[in-house]
Amino acid sequence: MGIVTLGLDLGKNWVHIVGFDGNGRIVFRRRVRRSQVLALTANMPPCLIGMEACTGAHHLGRALEAQGHEARLMPPQYVKPFVKANKNDYRDAEANAEAVQRPTMRFVPLKTIEQLDLQSLHRVRQRLVGRRTALINQLRAILLERGIIVPQSRRALEKRLPEILADERNGPSPRMRRLIEELRAEWRELDKRIFEFDDEFAAIAKREADCRRLCEIPGIGVLNATALVAAVGDASAFTRGRDLAAWLGLTPREYSTGGKQRLLGISKRGNQYLRNLLIHGARAALPHLAERSDALGRWLRSLLARAHRNIVVVALANKLARMAWAVLAGDSYRRAEPIAA
């Protein structure tokens, strides 16, 4: 049969497989349960296997490589142009088999178990933060319906709640006061769980060498460092720092035609969670970095003089991403000059 390339379309329960020979002809087509994939590929000669990067793909990719195959993951948006005519599962698998052979295709590196564990911790923490934000917004709405307005700050609401509950002359009824106390108890429990994750990330950052080096970059803390290591690893998928910044959506979106170049706002592609962390880190570090007398400080002051502060924050986040690439790729991070006395 001479299978050289396999395309796998991964589903929750079923996997559709299409195999090409050396001439690009379809010589194998089968649907198997997900649990039977490895038993099927174990009896095949080593071949190139293409899959879309999705849930479970990293685990399956590592298992296939352990069998001697070459497994490659691809972003789904880059595989879509290879789907012919009407979409179905076999055509999706065929598109994976065709796309994986393209020399210009961009691949997603297989994540290690440690990276996936760290990424899962970040996602659970992010979910808890989202729940806390929703709870706080609901608390604000309940108070606003009773004519109580609190400044827009989590700390301000936390500080005002004891005063609001102690004053029996304001709007909330006894039942609403009990409800607010229950919501506040839930808020405390969410805070406790989030702080536990933060402590765990701090311990990981102290233990991992890459995280320690990343934390030396101004504007990158424990959350940013561990999230970068989980998502990027050793940064081998990127040939330069700008590629990492573009992957994070921190570079301008281009719409050029007829020889005329037109740059728009940032593309906001890629990992939104990591992009938000870098932007928040840049916003926190900007006041301190802009006061420095080194090249970075002079560059920031020049930008602040001619651009909006939010634009400068995003530009600094772009630069932080490039510094992070240099650290993860193995280049030594050169510390900026100290502030002149």
N, C-alpha and C positions, 0 to 999 in steps of 0.2 A: 504493500500500500504506500510506503514511502512518505509518511507524514513528516513534514519539516516545520510547519507552523500551526499552532492551535489558537483558536479564538474562543474565549469563554464568556458567556453572558450569565452573570451570577444573579440568581433569584433567591428568595427566602428559602424555598424548599427544593426547587429544581434548577439545574444548570444545563444550559444548551451549549453544545460543543460543536465547532466546525473546524476541520483540519484541511490544510493545503499541502500539496506536494511541492517539489522543487520548481515546477513550472507554473505554480500559482493556481492549479486546478483543485476544486473541492473533491477530496477523496474520502472524507469522513464527516458524518453528521449524526449526532446522537443527543438524546436528552436523558440525563441521569439525575438521581437525587443527589443533593449536596453531599451527603455522607458517603456517596459512592465514587466521587470524583478521584480521590487519591488512589483508590483500588484500580480504577481504569487507567490512570496515567502511569502507574507503577509498571505496567506491562508494555509501555511504549518506549521507543528509543528516545534519547534526549532531544528535545526540540524547543523552539522558541514559543512561549505562551504569552498571549496578550489578554489583559483584563482591564476593565475600568476600575479606577480607584474608588472603592465604596466600602461599606461596613463588611468586615470579614475578609476583604481582599488581601490585606497584609498577612494575616495568619495563613491563608491558603497559599499565598506567594512563597512564604518561607518554607512551607511543607513541600511545595513543588520543587523548589531549589534543592532541598535535602534529597530529593529523588534524582537529582542530576539535570533537571530541566533549567532553562533560563526564563524566569518569570519576570514580566515587566508590567507595571501598572501605568495607566494613562488617564489624564483628566477627561471626564465624559464629554466636555464641550469640544475637545479635539478629535474625538472619535465620531461624533455625530455627522460630519460631512461625508464619511465613508459609507453611511447607510443608504442603500439603493432602494428606490421605489417605496412601496408601502412598508411601514415598520412592523417587524415581528421579532420574536426572540432569536430565531436562526439567523436573520439578517443582521441583528445586533452582534451576534457571535462572529459572523463573517466580517463585519466591519472592524471588530477588534483584531481579527487575524490579519486583515489588510493594513490597518493603521500601525500595528506593532512593527511592521517591516519598513516603514518609512524612515529614511535616514535623518530627516529633520523633525521627527516626532519628539515631543517633550514628555519625559517620563517622571513618574513619582517614585522616589526611592522607597524601598521597603523599610518600614519602621520596625525597630526592635521591640521586644516585649516591654523593656524598661520605658521606651518612649511612649508606647501605647498606654502603659499604666499611668505615667505622668500626665498624658493628655486627658485620660479619663478623670483624674483628680481635678484638673482645671475645669472640665465640663460640668462636673457635679458642683463645684464651687460657684461657677457661673450661674447655674440653675438656682442655687440657694440665694445668690445676690439678686436675681430676677424676682424670686418670690418675696424677698424682703422689700424690694422697691415697690412691687404691687401692693403689699400690705400697707406700706407707708402712704401710698397714694390713696388707698381706701380709707385710711384713718383721716387723712386731710379732707376727703370728701365728706365724711361723716361730721367732722367738726365744722366744715364750711356750711353745711345744711343747717347748722345750729347757730350760725352767725359768728363763729370763732375762726379767725384767720391767723395762720402761723407762717412766719417767713420761710422761704424755700431753702431749707437746709435740714438734713437728717438730724444733725446735732441740735438745731433750734427746736425741732419738734420734740426730740427726746427730752430737752430741758424744760419745755413748756407743759408737757403732759401732766406731771405731778401738780402743777399749779391749777391746771384746768380741772383735774379730778377733785382737787381739794375745795374748789369754789363751788358751792352748791347753788349759787344764785345765777350762774350762767345757763346756757341753753340745754345741755344734755339732760335727759330724764334719768331716773335711777337705773332703768333697764339699759339705756345706752352707756351709762357709766360702767356698768358691769361688762358690757360688750367691749368697750375701749380697754378695760383692764385685761380682758382675755386676749385681745389683739396685741396688747403690749407684752404680755407673757409669751405669746408666740414670737414676737419680734425678738425678745431676749434669747429665746431658744435658737432662732436663726443666727443671731449674732454669735452665740456660743459655738455653733457648728462651723461658721465661717472662720472664726478665730482659730479653731482647731486645724482647719485646712491651712491657714496662714502659717501656723507654727510648723506644720509638716513640710510646707514648701521651704521655710527657712532652714530646717534641718537638712533637707535635700540639697539646697544651695550651698551649705557649708561643706557637705560631703563630696559633691561633684566638682571636679576641677574646672570643667567648662563653665559651670554656673558661677564659680568664684571669679573667673576671669571676666565674665560678662558683667558682673556686679561692680567691677572697677570702672566701667564706662558711666559717666555722669548721665542721669536720667533713666538708667536701667537698674531696677531693683530685683528683689527676690521673685516676684510674680513674672516680670518680664523675662528674666533669665531662664527660669524653669519652663516657661511657655515657649521660648525660642528653642531651647534644647529639645523639647517634646516635638515641636513642629518641624524643625529644620535639621536637627542632628548635627552632623559635622559639616553641613553646608556644601557638601560635594555636588549637589544638584545645581549649584549656581556657579558660573565661571567668574563672576565679579560681584561687588557689592551692589551695583545698580540693579542687577538681575533680582536680588533678594528684595530690594525696595520696590521694584516693579511688581513682583509676585505678591507683595503685601498691599498693592494698590496705592502706594505713596508717590507715584510718579505721574506726570501729566498725561491725560488721555489725548491721543493725537487723531485728528481728522484732516488728512492732507490729500489734495487732489490737484491735478493740472500743474504740478511743480510748485504749488503754494503750500507751505507748511502752516498748519494751524494747531496750536496747543490749547487744550481746554483745562478744566479742573482735574484733580487727581482721579484716577480711574476707579478707586475703591473696589478693586478686584481682590481675590484671594481670601486670606484668613482675616475675617473682620475682627474677631476677638483679639488677635495679636496686634492688628493695626490700632485698635482702640487703646491697648495697653501702651504701645509706643507713643501714641499721641498724648496720652495722659502723663506719661513719664517726661516727655519733652516739655509739656506745659509746666510741670512742677519744677523742672531744672532750668527753664529759660531765664528767670530773674537772676539766678546765681551765675550762670554761664555768660550772660550778657555783660556782667561786670568784670570779667576776666580780661587780662591784658594780652592774651595769646591770640593766635590767628582765629580760633573759633569765636572768641569774644568779639574781635573786631568785625568778623563776618556777620555775627548776629546783630551788632549795633548798626551796621550798615543796612541790613534788611529792615530792622525796626524803623529806621528813618524814612523808608520809602514804601513800606508795605504794611498791611493790616496785621495786627498781632497774631490772629489765627493762622494767617498764611505763614508767618515766621515759625509758629509752632509746628505746622506740618512739615516745613522745610527742615527743621531740626530733627523731627522724627525720622525723616528720610535719611539724614546724616547718621543718626543713631543706628538705623538698620544697616547701613554700610559698615559702620564700626563693628557691629555685632558679627557681620559676615567675616571681617578680617580676623576676629578673634576665633570664631568657630572653624574657619578654614585653615587655621594654624599660623597665620601671620601674627607677629608680635604687635600688640596694641601700644602705640607710643603715647605716653601720658602727655597731656597738654602742659605748657609751661605754667609755673605757679604765678599767682597774682603778684604784680610788682608792688613792692613796699611803698 
